[in-house]
């Protein structure tokens, strides 16, 4: 291939680099189709099989989970086959990557219920309709039927030393935290998924490199051409510091209502806007507004449109503007509540009660624990969450349900 041809190929595959942290193996100067993914894509005589696995360990997906799914859609749009693996078998173990403790094992019923909600949530992202563009597979198809001889064969491909090199295992071992033998099986089972579906490419976050590399080793062991690994960044959460996580409360769920989703996105810290726009939208980055506030609004409108439609996104934007401006929301004026009479430190349940959103503190506790209370659009479920000074709450909107709002002022 001439340098001009190579340049044209790279331009036509610009989508491959957007939001990609690493491709491995990656030798851009090589004509070996097993070491150069761009060449492989350009010269493929068939659609590549691009694997992405989801373990349905919970009921809700957040925007951080959507990033590799969006990359999977990009492969679909380029004419390749997305192989979406629902890890109904591996979810019963749980990926130990990055975990300081052993994960709780789920029941088959838990996994089945979660799997259906996962598919519903990725439907707005993936092409479910074009023939040949999507395969949905459940890894219990092959993992549930492995006999002991096959399991021993898988175990014989890795050493304990290699396993302890995996993120999290070494730290747990050093701290004396238990590592159970079934956890060692997880990367081998995820790797065997690649063998079972004959993957050409596997997608994952940057924390999945070890597991994807195991898949390459197992494919080689079973006589297949090893897959490429394509890693995407881990999305930083709305707090601007830690990765997006439900347990940290810094997440934006795909199932959240349009107003909540919009309100969270338009408050994304300025420093994170380039990453969010690159990973969560298809907009040309050099055409984004220079003003961070305009960029936040554009980001929020774009992402909400993807999951709820453009009309719902526009309505959410109007409602959010009403809240911020002290205008009307859901047809009602947003009243103000003065914090002057509140003695700090103050707990959330007391603020909800004192502000008049609930008649009693016990009712406030129930509403908070039931997920009905939001602060600035973020759901808060800790009734005893403590605020040390009124400055922490100045100008913020406290919300109960969909229609009751109060703005906290000095």
Secondary structure, DSSP 8 states (H G I E B T S, - for coil): --HHHHHHHHHHTHHHHTTEEEEES--TT---TTT-HHHHHHH-SS--EEEEEE---SS--BHHHHHHHHHHHHHHHTT-EEEEEE-TTGGGT---TT-SS------HHHHHHHHHHHHHHHTTTS--SSTTSEEEEETHHHHTT--HHHHHHHHTTS-HHHHHTSTTHHHHHHHT----HHHHHHHHHHHHHHHHHT-SEEEEEGGGHHHHHHHHHHHHHTT----EEEEE---B-TTSSSB--TTTT---BTTS-HHHHHHHHTT--GGGHHHHHHHH--S-GGGS-SSHHHHHHHHHHHHHHHHH-HHHHHHHHHHHHHHHHT-EETTEE-EEEE-TT--SSEEHHHHHHHTTSSSSHHHHHHHHHTT-EEETTEE---TT-EE-SGGGTTT-EEEETTTEEEEEE-
